[in-house]
């Protein structure tokens, strides 16, 4: 992956194209094709080290996204927690950022989750929410981590939308106060 000097747009060595999420998809598919992660990592330990580094790079952006939701929709009543990288019950690695708030806890439903995970049988890591599916996770630089903010926003929005359907709109303080 390189950057075109005229636009600052990320390019892929195979195609010379890609912006934002498409650049990440190109990295993802090239990894599958080449049986590597991050262009050179082929062993599980090397891929796990890259995952741990990606979690550190993603942390401020995951928190930023959840802070935005908390301020705008929960009127600052929420609390963000983060696990850092941990070994999962299935033998892989995972990191979770969670946003809880009083109405969610009172309703007995799960919080909004942003989860980075590298499953034991996976070729490379992914992102997901508590109620929504998987996105590729191919982050190796601070710029690539910052580019995940729209993905985090989409995951958090979809997760919250699904949580409202589990209960109702009254879990959103910005609507009820």
N, C-alpha and C positions, 0 to 999 in steps of 0.2 A: 504494500500500500504506500503510495506517495501522494504528494500534494501538487496540484497544478499551480505554478506561480502566478498565473494571471487571475485566478479566481479564489484560490485557497480551498478549492473543492477536492475532497479525497478521491483518488483514482486507484483503480485496481491494476496490478501489473499485467493481468491477462487481457483486460478489455479497455483500460484507460478511462473507464467511466465509473460513476457512482457518486451519489450525494446522500448524506445523512443515513437513513435507514437502508437504502440500497447498497451503500458501501459496506455496511455491516453484513447484509445478506451475502454479498460477494465474498467477504472474508469467511463467512460461515460455509458457503458451498465449496470454496476452494479448500478449506480444511477437510471437508468430507472427501473431496476428490483426492487430495494429497495425503490423507490419513495422518495429518498433523494438526496442531493447534498453535496459532500464533506463528505460522510459517515454519517453525523448526521443532517444536515440542512433539515428540511421538510417544514417550513413555508416560505412564500414569503419574509418577511422582513429578515430572516436569510440568505436565498439564495442571496438576493440583497447585503447584507453585504459581503458575500463571493465574489460576482462579483466585487464589488468596490475594494476589496483587490487584486483580480486577475488583475484588470486593472493597479493598482499601480505596481505590480510585473512585468507585461508585458511591461510597458512603455519603459524601456531602451532597450529592445530587439526589439520592434517595431521600435524605432528610429534608432537602429543599422542597421536593415535591410534596411530601407529607406535611411540611410546615404550611405550604400554600393551601392545601385542603383544610387543615386545621383552622387557619386564619379566616378563610372565606366562608366555609360551610359550618364549622363547629364553633365559630366565634372565639377561638383561642382556648377552648375548654379541653382539648385533646392532649394526649401524652404520647410521645414517640419513644419507642424502645428499639434497640438494635442488638442482635446477638453476636455480631462478628462471625467469622468463619468457624464452623463447628462440624464435627463428624456427624452425619445423619444416621438414623436408626437402620437405614438400608445399606450403610457402608460407604456412601458417597460423602460429599461436602455440601454444606448449605449455609447461607447467611440470610437472616430475615430482619426487615425493618417493619415495624407494626405501629399503627396509629389507632389508639383506643380513645373513647370519649364517653362521658356519662350515659348518654342515651343508648349507645351501643351496648355498654355493659348491662344497663337495666333491662334491655330487650333480650339479653342472653344470646347474642349473636357474635360471630367472630369479628375481629378488628379488620381494618384495611391492611393488607399485607403486600409488601414488595419482597419477592424472594429470588435470590440468586442461588442456583443449585447445580451441582455437578454429580449426577447420579452414578452409582457404582458401575453400571453397565453402559454408560453414555460415552460417546466419542469426544464430546466437549460440553461445556456448561450452557445453561439457559436461564432466562428470567421468567417469572410468572407471578400471578396474584394469588390471593386466597381462593377466589372463585373463577378465575379466568386462566386460560391456557398458556402455552409456552412461546417465548420469543428467543431467538438466538442471542447468545452472550459471547461476543468476540471483542473484548475491550482490553487494550494493551497500553494506551497512552492517556494522559489527562484529557486531551481533546476528544478522544473517543468516548471517555466516560461522560464528559459534559454533553455530548451528543445524545446520550441516553435519556435526558430529561423529558423529551416528548414521549418516549416509550414509557417511562415511569408515570407520566401524567395519564397516558391512555390506560395503563394497568390500574392505577388508583381510581380513575373515573369509572372504569368498567366494574371494578370490585365494589365500589360504593353503590353503583347502580344495582348490582345484584343483591347487595345487602338490604337495600330499600325494598326490593321485591321479597326478601325473606321476612320482613316485617312491614313497614310502611314509611311514608315520608316523615313521620314524626321523629325519626331518629336523626333528623337534620336540624340542628338548632337554628340555623339561618332562616329556615322556613317557619318554625314554630314560635320564635321570639320576636 
